[in-house]
């Protein structure tokens, strides 16, 4: 989820699905079959396909949708890249297979309900709840196409390459001169000239130039109207019947647009997301899981970043980014502690609150109640400063809880790391 894919473009690296995926961003990621359906609604050419969730559905799809196909593509549906080179925990190699029609049921059955591990899932992998059955296309050329948001041009940027079907990092290294970037004026929208530049960069071999320009414009229309943050097609392919087809696609959407993109955001698949992030979102908390041992609860993104930095400075490793915001309730603080303690890797917790709108006494009450409810078994270091700080400190002191208080951020981080080592 990718997961970014924003991003920093350099002349030698255009990591859209790789490095940027590691930058945890607030954006909706949807499955390939969902993206194909959305593109089809905008008039973009996509392979005929159907998503299935059981072996019985596989049988029906072969009979009803692909009765004349001798081969099909079977694609596991997980929100992570590298599926083709992934491995299932049941031993099956590869999350994407091209097989004869009479073997589709067997391969799909080995994927459904199983855990697929790829270079982007981590060792825990992700469960495959659906597989996407697609017609096998006869491809004569593979290209790369993407639209993302670019800080430098302050608007959408179309990235295209005449070579596709492999990672964009490899393409940028091998064919740097073939990667073109076409910025689009966010107010004017894509012009015929913009689309023509993209098509010239793609250099299609058999597809009609006019229809290719039309496909590029339709892709931009989708990107713009659905509040995309990323639309990546790899490969954008030419078929033997001279069609330009989006053979595989990744689409992300701005979470800030959820209120007016209800149909798209109804596609969210929480089973593919970190359950802690899902739980945090339900109570309006901002949570991102990391790999360290010190759980962090702060108010404000800037303070969160500073807290994680100073933990590292003192030799510790942050286990998360958890921002309770500027106006969290006592109940939200309790829920935040539940999320922190649900992570088995967390061996200590650091609470760092600078009270402005967020009052220190509310945080303190939440900490005390949380400690009672979740039966804290790890040391908790608390640093409070700002609005109602004296009341907050008094609540902590009178609670009878074994909480470690700190005077400033440096002191708090040092005590958290020492508590961890004990």
Helices and strands as residue ranges (DSSP letters): G 19-22, E 27-29, H 32-41, E 49-52, H 55-64, E 71-76, E 87-88, E 96-100, G 101-103, H 104-111, E 115-117, E 126-127, E 131-135, E 139-150, E 155-161, H 168-174, G 176-178, E 179-183, H 192-202, H 209-225, E 228-239, E 244-246, E 249-254, G 255-260, H 262-265, G 270-272, H 275-282, E 286-289, E 294-298, H 301-313, E 320-323, H 330-341, E 348-355, H 360-374, E 379-386, H 389-398, E 403-406, H 409-421
